[in-house]
Amino acid sequence: MGNSDETRMIDDEAVGIDAAVWEETADELLADGPYDPKLGKEMSRDAVRVSTGRMTEAEFHEKYHDAVLEEFGVDDRPIDTGDADE
């Protein structure tokens, strides 16, 4: 899937987000940072999918666990395991 397909998916999934503006803004924000901008954009696209219910938090966590460990050396992201102990 090419970038334009991914961009359209964001536009289709997140009402109110102009795909071209999102892409440009993401590039600007991530370009000067010390971390992998491609990973940041991929994670942000899937975060939209989580927010719209097209991906679960557990799926998101599983998909990015290894990449987060590699990039940051630790994966302390909280995840809802479904336990209702609270």
MOPAC internal coordinates of N, CA, C and O (Angstrom, degrees):
PM7 1SCF
backbone

  N    0.0000 0     0.00 0     0.00 0    0    0    0
  C    1.4539 1     0.00 0     0.00 0    1    0    0
  C    1.5204 1   108.18 1     0.00 0    2    1    0
  O    1.2310 1   119.58 1   -52.85 1    3    2    1
  N    1.2902 1   118.40 1   127.15 1    3    2    1
  C    1.4496 1   123.07 1  -178.55 1    5    3    2
  C    1.5121 1   112.27 1   -82.41 1    6    5    3
  O    1.2310 1   120.64 1    -9.18 1    7    6    5
  N    1.3307 1   116.38 1   170.82 1    7    6    5
  C    1.4549 1   120.96 1  -179.07 1    9    7    6
  C    1.5137 1   112.54 1   -59.23 1   10    9    7
  O    1.2310 1   119.69 1   141.83 1   11   10    9
  N    1.3397 1   118.20 1   -38.17 1   11   10    9
  C    1.4637 1   119.28 1  -178.83 1   13   11   10
  C    1.5232 1   110.63 1   -65.93 1   14   13   11
  O    1.2310 1   119.91 1   144.18 1   15   14   13
  N    1.3358 1   117.78 1   -35.82 1   15   14   13
  C    1.4627 1   120.53 1   175.81 1   17   15   14
  C    1.5188 1   110.55 1   -65.13 1   18   17   15
  O    1.2310 1   120.62 1   136.16 1   19   18   17
  N    1.3345 1   116.41 1   -43.84 1   19   18   17
  C    1.4620 1   120.69 1   178.57 1   21   19   18
  C    1.5265 1   110.10 1   -62.75 1   22   21   19
  O    1.2310 1   120.41 1   137.33 1   23   22   21
  N    1.3215 1   116.83 1   -42.67 1   23   22   21
  C    1.4533 1   120.93 1  -179.98 1   25   23   22
  C    1.5205 1   110.56 1   -61.97 1   26   25   23
  O    1.2310 1   120.09 1   136.12 1   27   26   25
  N    1.3304 1   117.43 1   -43.88 1   27   26   25
  C    1.4624 1   120.55 1   178.13 1   29   27   26
  C    1.5208 1   110.86 1   -61.72 1   30   29   27
  O    1.2310 1   120.19 1   143.29 1   31   30   29
  N    1.3392 1   117.25 1   -36.71 1   31   30   29
  C    1.4617 1   120.17 1   179.32 1   33   31   30
  C    1.5228 1   110.27 1   -62.63 1   34   33   31
  O    1.2310 1   120.36 1   139.31 1   35   34   33
  N    1.3267 1   116.92 1   -40.69 1   35   34   33
  C    1.4569 1   119.87 1   177.80 1   37   35   34
  C    1.5188 1   109.33 1   -63.72 1   38   37   35
  O    1.2310 1   120.29 1   134.59 1   39   38   37
  N    1.3229 1   117.06 1   -45.41 1   39   38   37
  C    1.4532 1   121.11 1  -179.89 1   41   39   38
  C    1.5240 1   110.56 1   -61.18 1   42   41   39
  O    1.2310 1   120.34 1   137.78 1   43   42   41
  N    1.3221 1   116.96 1   -42.22 1   43   42   41
  C    1.4584 1   121.12 1  -179.37 1   45   43   42
  C    1.5198 1   112.21 1   -69.44 1   46   45   43
  O    1.2310 1   120.02 1   145.83 1   47   46   45
  N    1.3212 1   117.57 1   -34.17 1   47   46   45
  C    1.4509 1   121.23 1  -173.18 1   49   47   46
  C    1.5208 1   113.69 1   -88.78 1   50   49   47
  O    1.2310 1   119.24 1   154.61 1   51   50   49
  N    1.2925 1   119.05 1   -25.39 1   51   50   49
  C    1.4588 1   121.33 1  -173.50 1   53   51   50
  C    1.5176 1   109.89 1  -120.64 1   54   53   51
  O    1.2310 1   120.72 1   -83.99 1   55   54   53
  N    1.2781 1   116.23 1    96.01 1   55   54   53
  C    1.4590 1   121.73 1  -179.29 1   57   55   54
  C    1.5266 1   109.13 1   -59.50 1   58   57   55
  O    1.2310 1   121.27 1   -46.77 1   59   58   57
  N    1.3286 1   115.18 1   133.23 1   59   58   57
  C    1.4512 1   120.17 1   177.09 1   61   59   58
  C    1.5176 1   114.38 1    93.68 1   62   61   59
  O    1.2310 1   119.77 1   175.66 1   63   62   61
  N    1.3122 1   118.04 1    -4.34 1   63   62   61
  C    1.4596 1   120.70 1   177.91 1   65   63   62
  C    1.5214 1   108.20 1  -106.42 1   66   65   63
  O    1.2310 1   120.74 1   -66.42 1   67   66   65
  N    1.3202 1   116.19 1   113.58 1   67   66   65
  C    1.4581 1   120.54 1   176.06 1   69   67   66
  C    1.5251 1   107.76 1   -74.58 1   70   69   67
  O    1.2310 1   120.43 1   -56.59 1   71   70   69
  N    1.3252 1   116.78 1   123.41 1   71   70   69
  C    1.4623 1   121.99 1  -173.43 1   73   71   70
  C    1.5265 1   112.67 1   -58.38 1   74   73   71
  O    1.2310 1   119.94 1   137.67 1   75   74   73
  N    1.3161 1   117.72 1   -42.33 1   75   74   73
  C    1.4637 1   120.55 1  -178.36 1   77   75   74
  C    1.5247 1   110.95 1   -67.25 1   78   77   75
  O    1.2310 1   120.60 1   139.28 1   79   78   77
  N    1.3222 1   116.46 1   -40.72 1   79   78   77
  C    1.4640 1   120.84 1   178.53 1   81   79   78
  C    1.5227 1   109.85 1   -66.18 1   82   81   79
  O    1.2310 1   120.65 1   137.22 1   83   82   81
  N    1.3423 1   116.36 1   -42.78 1   83   82   81
  C    1.4634 1   120.32 1   178.70 1   85   83   82
  C    1.5223 1   110.48 1   -59.21 1   86   85   83
  O    1.2310 1   120.43 1   132.77 1   87   86   85
  N    1.3155 1   116.78 1   -47.23 1   87   86   85
  C    1.4668 1   122.04 1  -178.13 1   89   87   86
  C    1.5250 1   110.63 1   -60.22 1   90   89   87
  O    1.2310 1   120.56 1   132.56 1   91   90   89
  N    1.3233 1   116.54 1   -47.44 1   91   90   89
  C    1.4668 1   121.03 1  -179.20 1   93   91   90
  C    1.5252 1   111.06 1   -64.42 1   94   93   91
  O    1.2310 1   120.56 1   135.54 1   95   94   93
  N    1.3228 1   116.54 1   -44.46 1   95   94   93
  C    1.4604 1   120.98 1  -179.78 1   97   95   94
  C    1.5215 1   110.95 1   -63.72 1   98   97   95
  O    1.2310 1   120.50 1   135.63 1   99   98   97
  N    1.3234 1   116.65 1   -44.37 1   99   98   97
  C    1.4666 1   120.54 1   178.89 1  101   99   98
  C    1.5247 1   110.56 1   -60.69 1  102  101   99
  O    1.2310 1   120.37 1   135.50 1  103  102  101
  N    1.3164 1   116.90 1   -44.50 1  103  102  101
  C    1.4690 1   120.57 1   178.85 1  105  103  102
  C    1.5242 1   111.05 1   -59.74 1  106  105  103
  O    1.2310 1   120.28 1   135.96 1  107  106  105
  N    1.3299 1   117.07 1   -44.04 1  107  106  105
  C    1.4637 1   121.39 1  -179.19 1  109  107  106
  C    1.5224 1   111.36 1   -65.25 1  110  109  107
  O    1.2310 1   120.43 1   134.92 1  111  110  109
  N    1.3259 1   116.78 1   -45.08 1  111  110  109
  C    1.4595 1   120.61 1  -177.62 1  113  111  110
  C    1.5244 1   112.51 1   -66.92 1  114  113  111
  O    1.2310 1   120.80 1   142.36 1  115  114  113
  N    1.3035 1   116.07 1   -37.64 1  115  114  113
  C    1.4618 1   119.81 1  -174.13 1  117  115  114
  C    1.5241 1   113.91 1   -89.49 1  118  117  115
  O    1.2310 1   119.91 1   162.28 1  119  118  117
  N    1.3172 1   117.77 1   -17.72 1  119  118  117
  C    1.4668 1   121.19 1  -174.64 1  121  119  118
  C    1.5232 1   113.10 1   -63.41 1  122  121  119
  O    1.2310 1   119.94 1   140.98 1  123  122  121
  N    1.3076 1   117.71 1   -39.02 1  123  122  121
  C    1.4597 1   121.05 1  -174.59 1  125  123  122
  C    1.5218 1   113.50 1   -91.64 1  126  125  123
  O    1.2310 1   120.18 1   177.10 1  127  126  125
  N    1.3105 1   117.27 1    -2.90 1  127  126  125
  C    1.4579 1   120.29 1  -178.25 1  129  127  126
  C    1.5137 1   112.42 1   -81.53 1  130  129  127
  O    1.2310 1   120.97 1   -15.48 1  131  130  129
  N    1.3192 1   115.74 1   164.52 1  131  130  129
  C    1.4640 1   120.30 1  -178.23 1  133  131  130
  C    1.5297 1   113.86 1   -81.82 1  134  133  131
  O    1.2310 1   120.19 1   175.35 1  135  134  133
  N    1.3228 1   117.23 1    -4.65 1  135  134  133
  C    1.4591 1   120.30 1  -174.04 1  137  135  134
  C    1.5255 1   111.73 1  -107.56 1  138  137  135
  O    1.2310 1   121.00 1   -11.94 1  139  138  137
  N    1.3137 1   115.70 1   168.06 1  139  138  137
  C    1.4598 1   124.09 1  -176.49 1  141  139  138
  C    1.5316 1   111.04 1   -63.74 1  142  141  139
  O    1.2310 1   119.83 1   -68.89 1  143  142  141
  N    1.3355 1   117.94 1   111.11 1  143  142  141
  C    1.4693 1   119.87 1  -178.50 1  145  143  142
  C    1.5260 1   112.78 1   -66.01 1  146  145  143
  O    1.2310 1   119.97 1   148.20 1  147  146  145
  N    1.3176 1   117.66 1   -31.80 1  147  146  145
  C    1.4644 1   120.10 1   178.91 1  149  147  146
  C    1.5310 1   110.06 1   -64.33 1  150  149  147
  O    1.2310 1   120.28 1   135.92 1  151  150  149
  N    1.3222 1   117.07 1   -44.08 1  151  150  149
  C    1.4633 1   120.75 1   177.49 1  153  151  150
  C    1.5257 1   110.09 1   -61.78 1  154  153  151
  O    1.2310 1   120.25 1   137.34 1  155  154  153
  N    1.3185 1   117.12 1   -42.66 1  155  154  153
  C    1.4619 1   120.68 1   179.09 1  157  155  154
  C    1.5183 1   112.46 1   -59.67 1  158  157  155
  O    1.2310 1   120.53 1   136.79 1  159  158  157
  N    1.3236 1   116.60 1   -43.21 1  159  158  157
  C    1.4684 1   119.95 1   179.63 1  161  159  158
  C    1.5198 1   111.42 1   -68.88 1  162  161  159
  O    1.2310 1   120.38 1   139.03 1  163  162  161
  N    1.3350 1   116.88 1   -40.97 1  163  162  161
  C    1.4634 1   119.69 1   178.83 1  165  163  162
  C    1.5275 1   110.60 1   -62.67 1  166  165  163
  O    1.2310 1   121.05 1   135.92 1  167  166  165
  N    1.3343 1   115.60 1   -44.08 1  167  166  165
  C    1.4635 1   119.09 1   179.78 1  169  167  166
  C    1.5242 1   111.21 1   -65.76 1  170  169  167
  O    1.2310 1   120.32 1   142.32 1  171  170  169
  N    1.3273 1   117.00 1   -37.68 1  171  170  169
  C    1.4649 1   118.73 1  -179.86 1  173  171  170
  C    1.5207 1   111.34 1   -68.30 1  174  173  171
  O    1.2310 1   120.10 1   143.24 1  175  174  173
  N    1.3208 1   117.42 1   -36.76 1  175  174  173
  C    1.4693 1   120.08 1   176.20 1  177  175  174
  C    1.5271 1   110.23 1   -61.58 1  178  177  175
  O    1.2310 1   121.04 1   134.75 1  179  178  177
  N    1.3361 1   115.62 1   -45.25 1  179  178  177
  C    1.4572 1   118.38 1  -179.62 1  181  179  178
  C    1.5275 1   111.91 1   -72.16 1  182  181  179
  O    1.2310 1   119.81 1   153.25 1  183  182  181
  N    1.3223 1   117.96 1   -26.75 1  183  182  181
  C    1.4643 1   119.84 1   174.54 1  185  183  182
  C    1.5260 1   110.19 1   -63.07 1  186  185  183
  O    1.2310 1   120.59 1   143.29 1  187  186  185
  N    1.3262 1   116.48 1   -36.71 1  187  186  185
  C    1.4661 1   120.09 1   174.66 1  189  187  186
  C    1.5226 1   109.24 1   -62.83 1  190  189  187
  O    1.2310 1   120.42 1   137.62 1  191  190  189
  N    1.3229 1   116.81 1   -42.38 1  191  190  189
  C    1.4707 1   120.39 1   178.79 1  193  191  190
  C    1.5302 1   111.07 1   -61.59 1  194  193  191
  O    1.2310 1   120.34 1   141.09 1  195  194  193
  N    1.3303 1   116.96 1   -38.91 1  195  194  193
  C    1.4698 1   120.34 1   176.48 1  197  195  194
  C    1.5227 1   109.52 1   -63.91 1  198  197  195
  O    1.2310 1   120.46 1   135.67 1  199  198  197
  N    1.3275 1   116.73 1   -44.33 1  199  198  197
  C    1.4662 1   120.03 1  -177.38 1  201  199  198
  C    1.5194 1   113.09 1   -66.09 1  202  201  199
  O    1.2310 1   120.45 1   155.79 1  203  202  201
  N    1.3411 1   116.75 1   -24.21 1  203  202  201
  C    1.4656 1   119.93 1   179.07 1  205  203  202
  C    1.5218 1   112.37 1   -98.74 1  206  205  203
  O    1.2310 1   120.48 1  -178.20 1  207  206  205
  N    1.3386 1   116.69 1     1.80 1  207  206  205
  C    1.4563 1   120.53 1   176.70 1  209  207  206
  C    1.5152 1   115.41 1    84.06 1  210  209  207
  O    1.2310 1   120.21 1  -171.13 1  211  210  209
  N    1.3190 1   117.21 1     8.87 1  211  210  209
  C    1.4727 1   120.02 1  -179.47 1  213  211  210
  C    1.5178 1   112.32 1   -87.89 1  214  213  211
  O    1.2310 1   120.58 1   172.81 1  215  214  213
  N    1.3276 1   116.50 1    -7.19 1  215  214  213
  C    1.4634 1   122.61 1   176.24 1  217  215  214
  C    1.5239 1   106.60 1  -147.06 1  218  217  215
  O    1.2310 1   120.11 1   -39.30 1  219  218  217
  N    1.3275 1   117.39 1   140.70 1  219  218  217
  C    1.4591 1   119.85 1   177.95 1  221  219  218
  C    1.5256 1   109.92 1   -84.64 1  222  221  219
  O    1.2310 1   121.15 1   -18.73 1  223  222  221
  N    1.3342 1   115.40 1   161.27 1  223  222  221
  C    1.4578 1   119.32 1   175.78 1  225  223  222
  C    1.5223 1   110.73 1   -60.98 1  226  225  223
  O    1.2310 1   120.54 1   142.13 1  227  226  225
  N    1.3301 1   116.58 1   -37.87 1  227  226  225
  C    1.4659 1   120.54 1   179.64 1  229  227  226
  C    1.5284 1   110.90 1   -64.34 1  230  229  227
  O    1.2310 1   120.17 1   138.51 1  231  230  229
  N    1.3363 1   117.29 1   -41.49 1  231  230  229
  C    1.4684 1   120.61 1   177.37 1  233  231  230
  C    1.5270 1   110.69 1   -63.20 1  234  233  231
  O    1.2310 1   121.03 1   137.92 1  235  234  233
  N    1.3344 1   115.64 1   -42.08 1  235  234  233
  C    1.4615 1   121.02 1   178.52 1  237  235  234
  C    1.5281 1   109.99 1   -60.41 1  238  237  235
  O    1.2310 1   121.05 1   131.51 1  239  238  237
  N    1.3263 1   115.60 1   -48.49 1  239  238  237
  C    1.4633 1   120.64 1  -178.85 1  241  239  238
  C    1.5233 1   110.67 1   -60.30 1  242  241  239
  O    1.2310 1   120.61 1   132.94 1  243  242  241
  N    1.3187 1   116.44 1   -47.06 1  243  242  241
  C    1.4645 1   120.58 1  -179.13 1  245  243  242
  C    1.5311 1   111.49 1   -62.84 1  246  245  243
  O    1.2310 1   120.60 1   138.12 1  247  246  245
  N    1.3179 1   116.47 1   -41.88 1  247  246  245
  C    1.4653 1   120.84 1  -177.90 1  249  247  246
  C    1.5268 1   111.89 1   -62.20 1  250  249  247
  O    1.2310 1   120.26 1   141.94 1  251  250  249
  N    1.3294 1   117.11 1   -38.06 1  251  250  249
  C    1.4593 1   120.58 1  -172.70 1  253  251  250
  C    1.5244 1   114.76 1  -106.22 1  254  253  251
  O    1.2310 1   119.41 1   179.02 1  255  254  253
  N    1.3218 1   118.72 1    -0.98 1  255  254  253
  C    1.4622 1   121.00 1  -175.60 1  257  255  254
  C    1.5337 1   112.13 1   -54.05 1  258  257  255
  O    1.2310 1   120.21 1   126.25 1  259  258  257
  N    1.3230 1   117.21 1   -53.75 1  259  258  257
  C    1.4665 1   120.30 1  -177.65 1  261  259  258
  C    1.5266 1   111.95 1   -63.35 1  262  261  259
  O    1.2310 1   120.24 1   139.11 1  263  262  261
  N    1.3150 1   117.14 1   -40.89 1  263  262  261
  C    1.4692 1   120.73 1  -179.88 1  265  263  262
  C    1.5251 1   111.15 1   -66.55 1  266  265  263
  O    1.2310 1   120.29 1   141.43 1  267  266  265
  N    1.3304 1   117.06 1   -38.57 1  267  266  265
  C    1.4679 1   120.88 1   178.20 1  269  267  266
  C    1.5281 1   109.56 1   -66.13 1  270  269  267
  O    1.2310 1   120.20 1   136.61 1  271  270  269
  N    1.3285 1   117.22 1   -43.39 1  271  270  269
  C    1.4698 1   120.17 1   176.75 1  273  271  270
  C    1.5243 1   111.20 1   -59.52 1  274  273  271
  O    1.2310 1   120.59 1   135.50 1  275  274  273
  N    1.3172 1   116.48 1   -44.50 1  275  274  273
  C    1.4604 1   120.33 1  -179.21 1  277  275  274
  C    1.5296 1   111.63 1   -65.11 1  278  277  275
  O    1.2310 1   120.61 1   137.98 1  279  278  277
  N    1.3259 1   116.43 1   -42.02 1  279  278  277
  C    1.4692 1   120.76 1  -175.62 1  281  279  278
  C    1.5282 1   112.58 1   -75.88 1  282  281  279
  O    1.2310 1   120.42 1   139.53 1  283  282  281
  N    1.3408 1   116.81 1   -40.47 1  283  282  281
  C    1.4598 1   120.54 1  -171.80 1  285  283  282
  C    1.5266 1   113.84 1  -112.19 1  286  285  283
  O    1.2310 1   120.17 1   167.75 1  287  286  285
  N    1.3337 1   117.28 1   -12.25 1  287  286  285
  C    1.4542 1   120.52 1   179.96 1  289  287  286
  C    1.5155 1   114.33 1    82.90 1  290  289  287
  O    1.2310 1   120.03 1   174.43 1  291  290  289
  N    1.3140 1   117.55 1    -5.57 1  291  290  289
  C    1.4607 1   123.20 1  -179.63 1  293  291  290
  C    1.5206 1   108.10 1  -157.30 1  294  293  291
  O    1.2310 1   120.85 1   -28.32 1  295  294  293
  N    1.3186 1   115.98 1   151.68 1  295  294  293
  C    1.4680 1   120.21 1   175.27 1  297  295  294
  C    1.5194 1   107.83 1  -129.28 1  298  297  295
  O    1.2310 1   121.15 1   -90.98 1  299  298  297
  N    1.3157 1   115.41 1    89.02 1  299  298  297
  C    1.4626 1   121.95 1  -179.64 1  301  299  298
  C    1.5184 1   112.26 1  -100.01 1  302  301  299
  O    1.2310 1   120.57 1  -161.96 1  303  302  301
  N    1.3284 1   116.51 1    18.04 1  303  302  301
  C    1.4610 1   118.67 1  -179.83 1  305  303  302
  C    1.5185 1   109.43 1   -64.16 1  306  305  303
  O    1.2310 1   120.30 1   -48.15 1  307  306  305
  N    1.3197 1   117.02 1   131.85 1  307  306  305
  C    1.4693 1   119.08 1   177.74 1  309  307  306
  C    1.5209 1   110.22 1   -70.52 1  310  309  307
  O    1.2310 1   120.88 1   -33.36 1  311  310  309
  N    1.3091 1   115.92 1   146.64 1  311  310  309
  C    1.4597 1   120.19 1   177.25 1  313  311  310
  C    1.5148 1   108.40 1  -140.41 1  314  313  311
  O    1.2310 1   121.36 1   -42.51 1  315  314  313
  N    1.3145 1   115.01 1   137.49 1  315  314  313
  C    1.4563 1   121.42 1   176.45 1  317  315  314
  C    1.5163 1   107.52 1   -79.55 1  318  317  315
  O    1.2310 1   120.64 1   -65.26 1  319  318  317
  N    1.3298 1   116.37 1   114.74 1  319  318  317
  C    1.4611 1   120.77 1  -178.22 1  321  319  318
  C    1.5111 1   112.33 1   -87.60 1  322  321  319
  O    1.2310 1   120.30 1   176.85 1  323  322  321
  N    1.3312 1   117.03 1    -3.15 1  323  322  321
  C    1.4569 1   120.26 1   179.77 1  325  323  322
  C    1.5135 1   113.03 1    91.75 1  326  325  323
  O    1.2310 1   120.09 1   174.32 1  327  326  325
  N    1.3290 1   117.43 1    -5.68 1  327  326  325
  C    1.4609 1   120.62 1   177.61 1  329  327  326
  C    1.5187 1   109.01 1   -71.95 1  330  329  327
  O    1.2310 1   120.79 1   -47.65 1  331  330  329
  N    1.3015 1   116.09 1   132.35 1  331  330  329
  C    1.4663 1   121.09 1  -178.52 1  333  331  330
  C    1.5178 1   110.22 1  -103.77 1  334  333  331
  O    1.2310 1   120.09 1  -132.73 1  335  334  333
  N    1.3251 1   117.43 1    47.27 1  335  334  333
  C    1.4591 1   122.01 1  -178.61 1  337  335  334
  C    1.5141 1   112.83 1   -81.73 1  338  337  335
  O    1.2310 1   119.74 1   173.87 1  339  338  337
  N    1.2925 1   118.10 1    -6.13 1  339  338  337
  C    1.4684 1   120.80 1  -175.86 1  341  339  338
  C    1.5005 1   111.42 1   -86.06 1  342  341  339
  O    1.2310 1   120.10 1   180.00 1  343  342  341

